[in-house]
Amino acid sequence: MNHSNCETESGWPDRERFPYNYAKSSVGSIIENDLRRSKNPLIITGYASLEKIIDFLADCYSSWQSNPDAFEQIRILLGNEPYPTKAQELRYSEKLPQEIEDYWMDQGISIRKCGKVIAAIELLESNIVETRIAKKTPIHAKIYKGDSAITIGSSNYSRSGLSSQIEANVRFQNSKKEKTRFDESCSLAEQIWNLGKFYNEELIKLLRRLLSKETWDVTLARACAELLEGEWAKKYKPTNYWNDEPLLWPSQEQGIAQAIWVIENVGSVLVADATGSGKTRMGVHLIKNVINHIWGTGRVRKGDSVLICPPKVLNSWQEEIRTCEGAHLLAYSHGSLSSAKSKKHHHLIDVSVAVKSLLSMKRITFSTTVLIGRRHSLATLLTMYCCLQLLRSTKELRICFPSWNC
């Protein structure tokens, strides 16, 4: 394979033989393909992987609905996690089910997965899926057995284990060359499976508890929490490599996460809030995180980002930039830039006198203070219109921070 040649040259082994998470390679792309093409998939993983398993079962449910013969038996063994349990006084056979229940009742399931949970319950009740947990001795193995290949290693069946953490796994295919190792690995998986005890009934009860009915106000509150603090937001959590940086408010962290999501999925963003709401600090950290994201994806660009702001707030922006380590950002006043006679920032005037020239600049970040009183002045409306046109007019990244004074 071409991938193999590139990996060998870089020192990494063939991802088909040693699934790992690095660069463009991921464990999930290998093992999920093996599992979904199998009539008898077997998953042995830690119980913290339950939410990802629900996703897998929901996909299996769709295949089963369209083709009742898609699967003969889906087997899942939930092993132990290295978490301390609060139920030390219980016998081991009673402790693990309680530990799993306590963990997931505390963790909860996203309300967006309700349909998938219902699909998983239907598969469990149809006996197409059999689940087990450790009976006596703790089980910490991670094995993913398909009809044509088996993977054994460190990856838990979770988003981090399948895509982001550095993991070490080995994979054997049911081929002439690897037939012996494949059969031996399958035998090991079956021996570990036999150490488990039936868990379907208890799992169905747990899933139903996670689906328990709530009042409309509690449901609305949970939905709001999902939007503001859900798993999607953790992916975009602001990076802070220096402990002496000023702490961000929770609202600022949420705003940065939402803004980065918009930038990643739309291309540009306008952050609007009242004066004194913390946009300046949030803006500097947002720009730093956007730059870190650009670097992290390998799209390194020369030069620093440029921020243009009103003269009255220039010192505030410069102070925040000084206190935010790693913010490679140059701040300029549009008062100076708007005058051809100004000697300040003379090297930028040629590209900033006209709006057309301004739009041709790359990676410019604008901070525009918009004053809105009881009467919306023509200047205010024109400023807002220019901001929106600026965001729409180019494929380059633009961030605007208008301030609303009512």
C-alpha positions in Angstrom: 0.0 0.0 0.0 1.1 3.6 -0.6 0.3 4.4 3.1 2.7 1.6 4.1 5.6 3.2 2.1 5.0 6.6 3.7 4.8 5.1 7.2 8.0 3.0 6.7 9.9 6.1 5.5 8.7 8.0 8.6 9.6 5.2 11.0 6.0 4.2 11.7 4.9 0.6 10.9 2.1 -0.4 8.6 -1.2 0.8 10.1 -3.0 -2.3 8.8 -0.7 -4.5 11.0 -0.2 -2.1 13.9 -3.3 0.2 14.3 -2.3 3.5 16.0 -3.4 7.1 16.3 -0.9 9.4 14.7 -1.0 11.9 11.9 -3.7 10.7 9.5 -3.8 7.2 11.0 -6.4 6.1 13.5 -7.2 2.9 15.3 -11.0 3.4 14.8 -10.8 3.5 11.0 -9.3 0.0 11.1 -11.2 -1.9 13.7 -14.6 -0.4 13.1 -14.4 -1.5 9.5 -13.5 -5.0 10.6 -16.4 -5.1 13.1 -19.1 -3.7 10.8 -18.2 -6.2 8.0 -18.6 -9.1 10.4 -21.5 -11.4 11.1 -20.1 -12.3 14.5 -18.2 -9.3 15.9 -16.7 -9.5 19.5 -15.7 -6.5 21.5 -13.8 -6.7 24.8 -13.3 -3.3 26.3 -13.7 -1.3 29.5 -17.1 -0.3 30.8 -16.3 3.4 30.2 -16.7 2.7 26.5 -20.5 2.2 26.9 -21.4 5.4 25.1 -19.3 4.5 22.0 -20.8 0.9 22.1 -24.2 2.5 22.0 -23.2 4.2 18.7 -21.9 0.9 17.3 -25.1 -0.9 18.3 -27.2 1.9 16.7 -25.4 1.4 13.4 -25.8 -2.4 13.7 -29.6 -1.8 14.3 -29.9 0.1 11.0 -28.2 -2.7 9.2 -30.3 -5.3 10.9 -33.5 -3.4 10.0 -32.6 -3.4 6.3 -31.2 -7.0 6.4 -32.3 -9.3 9.2 -29.5 -11.7 8.3 -26.8 -9.1 8.7 -25.6 -10.5 12.0 -25.6 -13.9 13.7 -24.4 -12.8 17.1 -22.9 -9.6 18.4 -20.9 -10.1 21.6 -19.7 -7.4 24.0 -17.8 -7.9 27.2 -17.5 -4.9 29.5 -14.3 -5.2 31.5 -12.9 -3.2 34.4 -11.6 0.3 34.5 -8.7 1.5 36.8 -11.2 3.7 38.8 -11.5 3.3 42.6 -14.9 2.0 43.6 -16.9 3.3 46.6 -18.3 -0.1 47.2 -15.3 -1.9 48.7 -17.4 -3.8 51.2 -19.3 -5.7 48.5 -18.2 -9.0 47.0 -16.5 -8.7 43.6 -19.5 -10.3 41.8 -21.7 -7.5 43.2 -19.2 -4.7 43.1 -18.6 -4.5 39.3 -22.3 -4.1 38.3 -22.8 -1.4 41.0 -19.6 0.3 39.9 -20.8 0.4 36.2 -24.2 1.7 37.3 -22.7 4.4 39.6 -20.3 5.5 36.9 -22.9 5.9 34.2 -25.6 7.4 36.3 -23.1 10.0 37.3 -21.7 10.4 33.8 -25.1 10.4 32.0 -25.8 9.9 28.3 -26.2 12.8 25.9 -29.9 13.5 25.2 -28.9 13.5 21.5 -28.3 9.7 21.8 -31.8 8.8 23.1 -32.7 7.2 19.7 -29.5 5.2 19.7 -30.1 4.0 23.3 -33.6 2.8 22.3 -32.1 1.0 19.3 -29.5 -0.7 21.5 -32.2 -1.8 23.9 -34.2 -3.4 21.1 -31.1 -5.3 19.9 -30.5 -6.5 23.5 -34.1 -7.7 23.8 -34.0 -9.5 20.5 -31.0 -11.6 21.8 -29.0 -10.6 18.7 -26.6 -8.9 21.2 -25.1 -10.7 24.2 -23.2 -8.7 26.8 -21.1 -10.0 29.7 -19.0 -8.6 32.5 -16.2 -10.1 34.5 -17.4 -12.8 36.8 -14.6 -13.3 39.4 -11.2 -12.0 38.2 -11.0 -8.4 36.9 -10.7 -8.2 33.1 -8.7 -5.3 31.5 -8.2 -6.7 28.0 -8.9 -4.7 24.8 -9.8 -7.0 21.9 -11.7 -6.4 18.7 -12.5 -9.6 16.8 -14.1 -9.6 13.4 -14.6 -12.4 10.9 -11.6 -11.5 8.8 -9.2 -9.7 11.4 -8.6 -9.3 15.1 -6.9 -6.4 16.9 -5.4 -6.7 20.4 -3.8 -3.8 22.3 -4.3 -0.8 24.5 -7.1 1.0 22.8 -10.3 1.3 24.7 -13.5 1.5 22.5 -13.8 5.2 23.1 -13.3 8.4 21.1 -9.9 9.0 22.6 -8.8 5.4 22.4 -9.8 5.1 18.7 -8.7 8.5 17.4 -6.6 10.8 19.6 -4.5 9.1 22.3 -1.2 7.4 21.3 -2.0 3.7 21.5 -0.2 0.4 20.7 -2.1 -2.4 19.0 -1.4 -5.4 16.8 -3.7 -6.8 14.2 -3.8 -10.2 12.6 -5.8 -11.0 9.4 -7.5 -14.3 8.5 -5.1 -14.8 5.6 -2.7 -17.6 4.7 0.3 -15.6 5.9 -1.2 -14.8 9.3 -3.6 -17.7 9.8 -1.8 -19.2 12.8 -1.6 -15.9 14.7 -5.2 -15.1 13.8 -6.5 -18.4 15.2 -4.4 -18.1 18.3 -5.6 -14.6 19.0 -9.2 -15.6 18.4 -8.7 -18.5 20.9 -7.5 -16.0 23.5 -10.5 -13.8 22.9 -12.9 -16.8 23.4 -11.2 -17.8 26.6 -11.6 -14.3 28.0 -15.2 -14.2 26.8 -15.9 -17.4 28.7 -14.7 -15.7 31.9 -17.7 -13.3 31.8 -21.2 -13.6 33.1 -24.5 -12.7 31.4 -25.3 -9.0 31.7 -28.1 -8.2 29.2 -30.9 -7.8 31.8 -28.9 -5.5 34.0 -27.6 -3.5 31.1 -31.2 -3.0 29.7 -32.2 -1.7 33.2 -29.3 0.7 33.3 -30.1 2.0 29.8 -33.7 2.5 30.7 -32.7 4.4 33.8 -30.5 6.7 31.6 -33.6 7.3 29.5 -35.8 8.1 32.5 -38.5 10.7 31.9 -38.0 14.3 33.1 -40.1 17.4 33.3 -39.9 19.9 30.5 -37.9 22.4 32.4 -35.2 19.8 33.4 -35.1 18.6 29.8 -34.7 22.2 28.6 -31.9 22.8 31.1 -30.1 19.6 30.0 -30.4 20.6 26.4 -28.9 24.1 27.2 -26.1 22.4 29.1 -25.4 20.1 26.1 -25.2 23.2 23.8 -22.9 25.1 26.2 -20.9 22.4 27.9 -21.3 19.2 25.9 -18.6 16.9 24.5 -18.4 19.0 21.4 -17.2 22.0 23.5 -14.4 20.0 25.2 -12.8 19.5 21.8 -12.5 23.2 21.4 -11.5 24.0 25.0 -9.0 27.0 25.0 -5.4 25.9 25.3 -3.4 27.3 28.1 0.3 26.2 28.2 1.4 29.0 30.7 0.1 28.8 34.3 0.6 32.5 34.9 -1.9 33.6 32.3 -5.1 35.4 33.6 -7.9 32.9 34.1 -10.8 33.0 31.7 -14.4 33.3 32.9 -16.6 30.2 32.1 -18.6 32.4 29.7 -15.4 33.3 27.9 -14.4 29.7 27.6 -17.8 28.8 26.2 -17.7 31.7 23.8 -14.3 30.7 22.5 -15.5 27.1 22.0 -18.5 28.3 20.1 -16.5 30.7 18.0 -13.9 28.1 17.0 -16.7 25.8 16.0 -18.3 28.5 13.8 -14.9 29.3 12.3 -14.2 25.6 11.6 -17.6 24.9 10.1 -18.5 28.3 8.5 -15.2 30.2 8.0 -15.6 33.5 9.9 -17.3 34.6 13.0 -18.7 37.8 14.6 -18.6 38.0 18.4 -21.1 40.6 19.7 -21.7 41.5 23.3 -22.1 44.4 25.6 -19.2 46.7 26.7 -17.5 45.2 29.8 -18.4 41.6 28.9 -14.8 40.6 28.5 -14.6 40.5 24.7 -11.0 41.9 24.6 -9.5 39.1 26.7 -11.7 36.6 25.0 -10.7 37.9 21.6 -7.0 37.6 22.3 -7.3 34.0 23.5 -9.7 33.2 20.7 -7.1 34.4 18.1 -4.3 32.5 19.9 -6.4 29.3 19.9 -7.3 29.7 16.2 -3.6 30.1 15.3 -2.8 27.0 17.4 -5.5 25.1 15.6 -4.1 26.3 12.2 -0.6 25.1 13.3 -2.0 21.9 14.7 -3.5 21.0 11.3 -0.2 21.7 9.5 -1.3 24.9 7.8 1.6 27.0 9.0 1.5 30.5 7.6 4.3 33.1 7.8 3.9 36.4 9.7 1.7 37.4 12.6 -2.0 38.1 12.7 -3.1 41.7 12.6 -5.8 43.3 14.7 -7.2 46.7 13.8 -9.2 48.5 16.5 -10.4 52.0 17.5 -7.7 54.3 19.0 -9.5 54.4 22.4 -9.2 50.7 23.0 -5.7 50.1 21.4 -4.0 50.2 24.8 -6.5 47.7 26.2 -5.9 45.2 23.4 -2.1 45.7 23.6 -2.2 45.0 27.4 -4.2 41.8 26.9 -1.8 40.7 24.1 1.1 41.2 26.5 -0.5 39.1 29.3 -1.5 36.3 26.9 1.7 34.2 26.2 1.8 32.7 22.8 -0.5 35.3 21.2 1.4 36.3 18.1 -0.7 39.3 17.3 0.0 42.8 16.1 -2.5 45.5 17.1 -3.0 48.8 15.2 -5.3 51.7 15.4 -7.6 52.3 12.5 -7.4 56.0 13.3 -3.7 56.1 12.2 -4.3 53.7 9.3 -7.2 55.9 7.9 -4.9 58.9 7.4 -2.4 58.9 4.5 -0.4 61.5 6.3 0.2 59.4 9.4 3.7 58.1 9.9 2.5 55.3 12.2 2.3 51.9 10.6 3.3 53.4 7.3 4.0 50.0 5.8 0.3 49.0 6.3 -1.3 52.2 4.9 -1.0 51.2 1.3 -3.2 48.1 1.9 -5.7 49.7 4.3 -6.7 53.1 2.8 -9.4 51.6 0.7 -11.9 48.9 1.7 -11.1 46.9 -1.4 -7.4 46.9 -0.5 -8.3 46.1 3.1 -10.2 43.0 2.0 -7.2 41.7 0.1 -5.2 41.4 3.3 -4.8 37.9 4.8 -5.6 36.9 8.4 -6.8 40.4 9.6 -8.8 40.5 12.8 -11.1 43.5 13.3 -12.2 45.0 16.6 -15.0 47.5 15.9 -16.8 49.4 18.7 -20.4 50.0 17.6 -22.4 52.5 19.6 -26.1 51.9 19.4 -28.4 54.3 21.3 -32.1 54.6 21.2 -31.8 55.8 17.6 -29.8 53.7 15.2 -27.5 56.1 13.5 -26.6 55.8 9.8 -22.9 55.4 10.9 -23.8 52.5 13.2 -25.8 50.7 10.5 -23.0 51.2 7.9 -20.4 49.9 10.4 -22.4 46.7 11.0 -23.1 46.3 7.3 -19.4 46.6 6.6 -18.6 44.0 9.3 -21.1 41.5 7.8 -19.9 42.2 4.2 -16.3 41.7 5.4 -17.1 38.3 6.8 -18.9 37.2 3.7 -16.6 38.7 1.0 -13.6 36.4 1.3 -12.6 32.9 2.0 -9.8 34.0 4.3 -10.3 33.9 8.1 -12.0 37.0 9.6 -13.1 37.6 13.2 -15.1 40.7 14.2 -15.7 41.9 17.8 -18.4 44.6 17.7 -19.5 46.1 21.0 -23.1 46.8 21.6 -23.9 49.8 23.9 -27.7 50.1 24.4 
